[in-house]
Amino acid sequence: MSADTLKFSKDHEWVRMEGDIAVVGISEHAQHELGDVVYVELPGVGDAFSRGDALANVESVKAVSDIYAPVSGEVVAVNTELEDHPERINQDAEGEGWIARIKISDPSELDALMSVEDYRKMIS
């Protein structure tokens, strides 16, 4: 999967669209800053979030960090693999380490997210 299909929030979350479903996770940069992830508190399927709400929690050896919803909508799936294998975020943050799938309620919110190039400029 190509990183250029991802869009990023200023809070280091990524979004990959699959139809009207936003797959959400944290960026490689964010997981690198966090260090080894030891626990992930996932949202519940059916939970609704507005953009900017705390969606999940990631606990690493360095800190506990909120993961914010980069788009508004309802959680339709969570990555339950992370409950037993939180290290997947470290191994493949922008792929198998996804956190939730959200049925987007306002597709125009995607316009507020950054391209890969813009995100790289922000973190450099």
PyMOL CGO cylinders between C-alpha atoms (Angstrom):
from pymol import cmd
from pymol.cgo import CYLINDER

trace = [
    CYLINDER, 0.00, 0.00, 0.00, 1.30, 3.37, -0.95, 0.3, 1, 1, 1, 1, 1, 1,
    CYLINDER, 1.30, 3.37, -0.95, 1.75, 6.10, 1.64, 0.3, 1, 1, 1, 1, 1, 1,
    CYLINDER, 1.75, 6.10, 1.64, 0.48, 8.69, -0.85, 0.3, 1, 1, 1, 1, 1, 1,
    CYLINDER, 0.48, 8.69, -0.85, -3.07, 7.38, -0.36, 0.3, 1, 1, 1, 1, 1, 1,
    CYLINDER, -3.07, 7.38, -0.36, -2.85, 8.59, 3.24, 0.3, 1, 1, 1, 1, 1, 1,
    CYLINDER, -2.85, 8.59, 3.24, -3.90, 11.98, 4.59, 0.3, 1, 1, 1, 1, 1, 1,
    CYLINDER, -3.90, 11.98, 4.59, -2.63, 13.28, 7.93, 0.3, 1, 1, 1, 1, 1, 1,
    CYLINDER, -2.63, 13.28, 7.93, -3.89, 15.43, 10.79, 0.3, 1, 1, 1, 1, 1, 1,
    CYLINDER, -3.89, 15.43, 10.79, -1.73, 17.95, 12.66, 0.3, 1, 1, 1, 1, 1, 1,
    CYLINDER, -1.73, 17.95, 12.66, -2.04, 15.56, 15.65, 0.3, 1, 1, 1, 1, 1, 1,
    CYLINDER, -2.04, 15.56, 15.65, -0.20, 12.81, 13.69, 0.3, 1, 1, 1, 1, 1, 1,
    CYLINDER, -0.20, 12.81, 13.69, -3.17, 10.59, 12.85, 0.3, 1, 1, 1, 1, 1, 1,
    CYLINDER, -3.17, 10.59, 12.85, -3.53, 9.20, 9.33, 0.3, 1, 1, 1, 1, 1, 1,
    CYLINDER, -3.53, 9.20, 9.33, -6.62, 8.44, 7.28, 0.3, 1, 1, 1, 1, 1, 1,
    CYLINDER, -6.62, 8.44, 7.28, -6.96, 6.09, 4.32, 0.3, 1, 1, 1, 1, 1, 1,
    CYLINDER, -6.96, 6.09, 4.32, -10.34, 6.12, 2.60, 0.3, 1, 1, 1, 1, 1, 1,
    CYLINDER, -10.34, 6.12, 2.60, -12.01, 2.84, 1.59, 0.3, 1, 1, 1, 1, 1, 1,
    CYLINDER, -12.01, 2.84, 1.59, -15.27, 3.99, 0.00, 0.3, 1, 1, 1, 1, 1, 1,
    CYLINDER, -15.27, 3.99, 0.00, -17.06, 6.01, 2.74, 0.3, 1, 1, 1, 1, 1, 1,
    CYLINDER, -17.06, 6.01, 2.74, -15.02, 4.34, 5.49, 0.3, 1, 1, 1, 1, 1, 1,
    CYLINDER, -15.02, 4.34, 5.49, -11.99, 6.12, 6.95, 0.3, 1, 1, 1, 1, 1, 1,
    CYLINDER, -11.99, 6.12, 6.95, -9.31, 3.74, 8.23, 0.3, 1, 1, 1, 1, 1, 1,
    CYLINDER, -9.31, 3.74, 8.23, -7.48, 5.60, 11.02, 0.3, 1, 1, 1, 1, 1, 1,
    CYLINDER, -7.48, 5.60, 11.02, -4.15, 5.11, 12.77, 0.3, 1, 1, 1, 1, 1, 1,
    CYLINDER, -4.15, 5.11, 12.77, -1.11, 7.03, 13.98, 0.3, 1, 1, 1, 1, 1, 1,
    CYLINDER, -1.11, 7.03, 13.98, 1.79, 8.06, 11.77, 0.3, 1, 1, 1, 1, 1, 1,
    CYLINDER, 1.79, 8.06, 11.77, 5.20, 6.38, 11.64, 0.3, 1, 1, 1, 1, 1, 1,
    CYLINDER, 5.20, 6.38, 11.64, 6.56, 9.64, 13.06, 0.3, 1, 1, 1, 1, 1, 1,
    CYLINDER, 6.56, 9.64, 13.06, 4.16, 9.51, 16.04, 0.3, 1, 1, 1, 1, 1, 1,
    CYLINDER, 4.16, 9.51, 16.04, 4.92, 5.89, 16.87, 0.3, 1, 1, 1, 1, 1, 1,
    CYLINDER, 4.92, 5.89, 16.87, 8.64, 6.62, 16.66, 0.3, 1, 1, 1, 1, 1, 1,
    CYLINDER, 8.64, 6.62, 16.66, 8.22, 9.54, 19.10, 0.3, 1, 1, 1, 1, 1, 1,
    CYLINDER, 8.22, 9.54, 19.10, 6.15, 7.39, 21.47, 0.3, 1, 1, 1, 1, 1, 1,
    CYLINDER, 6.15, 7.39, 21.47, 8.62, 4.51, 21.61, 0.3, 1, 1, 1, 1, 1, 1,
    CYLINDER, 8.62, 4.51, 21.61, 7.51, 0.93, 22.27, 0.3, 1, 1, 1, 1, 1, 1,
    CYLINDER, 7.51, 0.93, 22.27, 3.71, 0.73, 22.43, 0.3, 1, 1, 1, 1, 1, 1,
    CYLINDER, 3.71, 0.73, 22.43, 2.61, -1.55, 25.29, 0.3, 1, 1, 1, 1, 1, 1,
    CYLINDER, 2.61, -1.55, 25.29, -1.18, -1.03, 25.41, 0.3, 1, 1, 1, 1, 1, 1,
    CYLINDER, -1.18, -1.03, 25.41, -3.95, 0.37, 23.22, 0.3, 1, 1, 1, 1, 1, 1,
    CYLINDER, -3.95, 0.37, 23.22, -7.38, 1.37, 24.52, 0.3, 1, 1, 1, 1, 1, 1,
    CYLINDER, -7.38, 1.37, 24.52, -9.69, 1.07, 21.53, 0.3, 1, 1, 1, 1, 1, 1,
    CYLINDER, -9.69, 1.07, 21.53, -13.02, 2.83, 20.97, 0.3, 1, 1, 1, 1, 1, 1,
    CYLINDER, -13.02, 2.83, 20.97, -16.20, 0.78, 20.86, 0.3, 1, 1, 1, 1, 1, 1,
    CYLINDER, -16.20, 0.78, 20.86, -17.92, -0.25, 17.65, 0.3, 1, 1, 1, 1, 1, 1,
    CYLINDER, -17.92, -0.25, 17.65, -20.95, 2.01, 17.32, 0.3, 1, 1, 1, 1, 1, 1,
    CYLINDER, -20.95, 2.01, 17.32, -19.30, 4.90, 19.19, 0.3, 1, 1, 1, 1, 1, 1,
    CYLINDER, -19.30, 4.90, 19.19, -19.72, 8.25, 17.45, 0.3, 1, 1, 1, 1, 1, 1,
    CYLINDER, -19.72, 8.25, 17.45, -16.98, 10.88, 17.41, 0.3, 1, 1, 1, 1, 1, 1,
    CYLINDER, -16.98, 10.88, 17.41, -16.60, 14.42, 16.17, 0.3, 1, 1, 1, 1, 1, 1,
    CYLINDER, -16.60, 14.42, 16.17, -13.36, 15.50, 14.55, 0.3, 1, 1, 1, 1, 1, 1,
    CYLINDER, -13.36, 15.50, 14.55, -10.89, 16.30, 17.33, 0.3, 1, 1, 1, 1, 1, 1,
    CYLINDER, -10.89, 16.30, 17.33, -12.50, 14.06, 19.97, 0.3, 1, 1, 1, 1, 1, 1,
    CYLINDER, -12.50, 14.06, 19.97, -10.26, 11.58, 21.79, 0.3, 1, 1, 1, 1, 1, 1,
    CYLINDER, -10.26, 11.58, 21.79, -10.82, 8.34, 19.87, 0.3, 1, 1, 1, 1, 1, 1,
    CYLINDER, -10.82, 8.34, 19.87, -8.37, 5.98, 21.56, 0.3, 1, 1, 1, 1, 1, 1,
    CYLINDER, -8.37, 5.98, 21.56, -5.44, 5.86, 23.97, 0.3, 1, 1, 1, 1, 1, 1,
    CYLINDER, -5.44, 5.86, 23.97, -1.98, 4.53, 23.24, 0.3, 1, 1, 1, 1, 1, 1,
    CYLINDER, -1.98, 4.53, 23.24, 0.32, 3.70, 26.13, 0.3, 1, 1, 1, 1, 1, 1,
    CYLINDER, 0.32, 3.70, 26.13, 4.03, 3.43, 25.43, 0.3, 1, 1, 1, 1, 1, 1,
    CYLINDER, 4.03, 3.43, 25.43, 7.12, 3.05, 27.57, 0.3, 1, 1, 1, 1, 1, 1,
    CYLINDER, 7.12, 3.05, 27.57, 7.37, 6.88, 27.47, 0.3, 1, 1, 1, 1, 1, 1,
    CYLINDER, 7.37, 6.88, 27.47, 3.80, 8.18, 27.84, 0.3, 1, 1, 1, 1, 1, 1,
    CYLINDER, 3.80, 8.18, 27.84, 0.07, 7.70, 27.52, 0.3, 1, 1, 1, 1, 1, 1,
    CYLINDER, 0.07, 7.70, 27.52, -1.26, 9.59, 24.51, 0.3, 1, 1, 1, 1, 1, 1,
    CYLINDER, -1.26, 9.59, 24.51, -4.73, 10.37, 23.27, 0.3, 1, 1, 1, 1, 1, 1,
    CYLINDER, -4.73, 10.37, 23.27, -5.40, 9.55, 19.64, 0.3, 1, 1, 1, 1, 1, 1,
    CYLINDER, -5.40, 9.55, 19.64, -7.82, 12.07, 18.15, 0.3, 1, 1, 1, 1, 1, 1,
    CYLINDER, -7.82, 12.07, 18.15, -10.51, 11.41, 15.57, 0.3, 1, 1, 1, 1, 1, 1,
    CYLINDER, -10.51, 11.41, 15.57, -9.28, 13.07, 12.36, 0.3, 1, 1, 1, 1, 1, 1,
    CYLINDER, -9.28, 13.07, 12.36, -12.84, 12.92, 10.96, 0.3, 1, 1, 1, 1, 1, 1,
    CYLINDER, -12.84, 12.92, 10.96, -16.36, 12.78, 12.39, 0.3, 1, 1, 1, 1, 1, 1,
    CYLINDER, -16.36, 12.78, 12.39, -18.41, 9.63, 12.21, 0.3, 1, 1, 1, 1, 1, 1,
    CYLINDER, -18.41, 9.63, 12.21, -19.29, 6.27, 13.73, 0.3, 1, 1, 1, 1, 1, 1,
    CYLINDER, -19.29, 6.27, 13.73, -16.80, 3.51, 14.51, 0.3, 1, 1, 1, 1, 1, 1,
    CYLINDER, -16.80, 3.51, 14.51, -17.72, 0.46, 12.40, 0.3, 1, 1, 1, 1, 1, 1,
    CYLINDER, -17.72, 0.46, 12.40, -14.67, -1.69, 13.27, 0.3, 1, 1, 1, 1, 1, 1,
    CYLINDER, -14.67, -1.69, 13.27, -11.66, -1.68, 15.57, 0.3, 1, 1, 1, 1, 1, 1,
    CYLINDER, -11.66, -1.68, 15.57, -8.35, -3.50, 15.23, 0.3, 1, 1, 1, 1, 1, 1,
    CYLINDER, -8.35, -3.50, 15.23, -8.82, -6.07, 18.01, 0.3, 1, 1, 1, 1, 1, 1,
    CYLINDER, -8.82, -6.07, 18.01, -5.39, -7.52, 17.11, 0.3, 1, 1, 1, 1, 1, 1,
    CYLINDER, -5.39, -7.52, 17.11, -3.92, -4.54, 18.98, 0.3, 1, 1, 1, 1, 1, 1,
    CYLINDER, -3.92, -4.54, 18.98, -5.40, -5.79, 22.28, 0.3, 1, 1, 1, 1, 1, 1,
    CYLINDER, -5.40, -5.79, 22.28, -2.96, -8.74, 22.31, 0.3, 1, 1, 1, 1, 1, 1,
    CYLINDER, -2.96, -8.74, 22.31, -0.31, -7.26, 20.01, 0.3, 1, 1, 1, 1, 1, 1,
    CYLINDER, -0.31, -7.26, 20.01, -0.01, -3.48, 20.61, 0.3, 1, 1, 1, 1, 1, 1,
    CYLINDER, -0.01, -3.48, 20.61, 3.50, -3.65, 19.13, 0.3, 1, 1, 1, 1, 1, 1,
    CYLINDER, 3.50, -3.65, 19.13, 1.87, -3.88, 15.67, 0.3, 1, 1, 1, 1, 1, 1,
    CYLINDER, 1.87, -3.88, 15.67, 1.70, -0.08, 15.85, 0.3, 1, 1, 1, 1, 1, 1,
    CYLINDER, 1.70, -0.08, 15.85, 5.50, 0.03, 16.10, 0.3, 1, 1, 1, 1, 1, 1,
    CYLINDER, 5.50, 0.03, 16.10, 5.96, -2.58, 13.39, 0.3, 1, 1, 1, 1, 1, 1,
    CYLINDER, 5.96, -2.58, 13.39, 3.52, -1.15, 10.81, 0.3, 1, 1, 1, 1, 1, 1,
    CYLINDER, 3.52, -1.15, 10.81, 1.89, 2.06, 12.09, 0.3, 1, 1, 1, 1, 1, 1,
    CYLINDER, 1.89, 2.06, 12.09, 0.54, 3.09, 8.69, 0.3, 1, 1, 1, 1, 1, 1,
    CYLINDER, 0.54, 3.09, 8.69, -0.75, -0.38, 7.76, 0.3, 1, 1, 1, 1, 1, 1,
    CYLINDER, -0.75, -0.38, 7.76, -1.50, -3.37, 10.03, 0.3, 1, 1, 1, 1, 1, 1,
    CYLINDER, -1.50, -3.37, 10.03, -1.29, -1.04, 13.05, 0.3, 1, 1, 1, 1, 1, 1,
    CYLINDER, -1.29, -1.04, 13.05, -4.56, 0.74, 12.13, 0.3, 1, 1, 1, 1, 1, 1,
    CYLINDER, -4.56, 0.74, 12.13, -6.78, 1.58, 15.11, 0.3, 1, 1, 1, 1, 1, 1,
    CYLINDER, -6.78, 1.58, 15.11, -10.35, 2.05, 13.86, 0.3, 1, 1, 1, 1, 1, 1,
    CYLINDER, -10.35, 2.05, 13.86, -12.58, 2.21, 10.82, 0.3, 1, 1, 1, 1, 1, 1,
    CYLINDER, -12.58, 2.21, 10.82, -15.00, 5.14, 10.89, 0.3, 1, 1, 1, 1, 1, 1,
    CYLINDER, -15.00, 5.14, 10.89, -18.05, 5.63, 8.68, 0.3, 1, 1, 1, 1, 1, 1,
    CYLINDER, -18.05, 5.63, 8.68, -17.48, 9.26, 7.83, 0.3, 1, 1, 1, 1, 1, 1,
    CYLINDER, -17.48, 9.26, 7.83, -20.38, 11.66, 8.44, 0.3, 1, 1, 1, 1, 1, 1,
    CYLINDER, -20.38, 11.66, 8.44, -18.89, 14.74, 6.75, 0.3, 1, 1, 1, 1, 1, 1,
    CYLINDER, -18.89, 14.74, 6.75, -16.58, 13.96, 3.80, 0.3, 1, 1, 1, 1, 1, 1,
    CYLINDER, -16.58, 13.96, 3.80, -15.64, 17.65, 3.50, 0.3, 1, 1, 1, 1, 1, 1,
    CYLINDER, -15.64, 17.65, 3.50, -13.54, 17.22, 6.69, 0.3, 1, 1, 1, 1, 1, 1,
    CYLINDER, -13.54, 17.22, 6.69, -11.02, 15.31, 4.58, 0.3, 1, 1, 1, 1, 1, 1,
    CYLINDER, -11.02, 15.31, 4.58, -10.12, 18.63, 2.95, 0.3, 1, 1, 1, 1, 1, 1,
    CYLINDER, -10.12, 18.63, 2.95, -8.65, 19.81, 6.28, 0.3, 1, 1, 1, 1, 1, 1,
    CYLINDER, -8.65, 19.81, 6.28, -6.15, 16.93, 6.34, 0.3, 1, 1, 1, 1, 1, 1,
    CYLINDER, -6.15, 16.93, 6.34, -2.62, 17.17, 4.95, 0.3, 1, 1, 1, 1, 1, 1,
    CYLINDER, -2.62, 17.17, 4.95, -1.10, 15.34, 2.02, 0.3, 1, 1, 1, 1, 1, 1,
    CYLINDER, -1.10, 15.34, 2.02, 1.94, 13.17, 2.64, 0.3, 1, 1, 1, 1, 1, 1,
    CYLINDER, 1.94, 13.17, 2.64, 4.17, 15.98, 1.32, 0.3, 1, 1, 1, 1, 1, 1,
    CYLINDER, 4.17, 15.98, 1.32, 2.60, 18.62, 3.59, 0.3, 1, 1, 1, 1, 1, 1,
    CYLINDER, 2.60, 18.62, 3.59, 2.81, 16.31, 6.60, 0.3, 1, 1, 1, 1, 1, 1,
    CYLINDER, 2.81, 16.31, 6.60, 6.50, 15.60, 5.92, 0.3, 1, 1, 1, 1, 1, 1,
    CYLINDER, 6.50, 15.60, 5.92, 7.16, 19.35, 5.74, 0.3, 1, 1, 1, 1, 1, 1,
    CYLINDER, 7.16, 19.35, 5.74, 5.38, 19.86, 9.07, 0.3, 1, 1, 1, 1, 1, 1,
    CYLINDER, 5.38, 19.86, 9.07, 7.42, 17.22, 10.92, 0.3, 1, 1, 1, 1, 1, 1,
    CYLINDER, 7.42, 17.22, 10.92, 10.79, 18.11, 9.39, 0.3, 1, 1, 1, 1, 1, 1,
]
cmd.load_cgo(trace, "trace")
